[in-house]
Amino acid sequence: MANRVEVMLVEDDATVLNVVTDYLRRRDYSVSAFTDGLSAQRALRTTRPDVLVLDRMLPGVGGDELCREVREQSPQTPILMLTALDSVDERIDGLTRGADDYMAKPFVLRELQLRIDAMVRRSRAVHVTPAPFVLGPFRVDPAHRRIWLAEQEMTLTSREYELFLFLLQNPDRILTREDLIREVWGWNFGEPSTVTVHVRRLREKIEPEPRFPRYLLTEWGRGYRFTVTPPP
């Protein structure tokens, strides 16, 4: 990448911490490494990394708590959560707590690097910024990554913003989870539950009644469709 990527790694397993830190630094990433959540919590008061790579099980301040705090203070900081637990329920739970991505141990270092690169690339994306636009009750300012529902500005994580912007730019189009993984996450493959969780989180922020969505609809057996057209 053109600009050096700053990674904050929080991991209490010394072997994992050292191996990942050494691997990334040898590839010219700037890595600040912490073995506990409290030390990372203090550091995050004065610095904000390009990506936070966070072990879920930490002594003291746990990974879930740290993830929540970062989300409250800096909603668009990309967070990749690491865990030794690899069940679908655990992945979903980690994503619902605010992580943008999730990797189970043991993992391949090259894959970790690619996941980090994809997250940074999208957060730093340089392209022709679309003009502000209005769709139904939503007002969008892509240049400043801001979206309003009626007159209330929405608080969105980086991934939620990217997902919602893509949906707003493709109204009434049926999109499969594979489409969204490719276009929003920048992956050619990925865990479908990642999309499911982010759709659920987005519905909680845009729908008057998330259990009965009016904007972000499920097309059973096909995918999702975003619409502002009221039902007949």
Secondary structure, 3 states (H helix, E strand, C coil): CCCCCEEEEECCCHHHHHHHHHHHHCCCCEEEEECCHHHHHHHCCCCCCCEEEEECCCCCCCHHHHHHHHHHHCCCCCEEEEECCCCHHHHHHHHHCCCCEEEECCCCHHHHHHHHHHHHHHHCCCCCCCCCEEECCEEEEHHHCEEEECCEECCCCHHHHHHHHHHHHCCCCEECHHHHHHHHHCCCCCCHHHHHHHHHHHHHHHCCCCCCCCCEEEECCCEEEECCCCCC
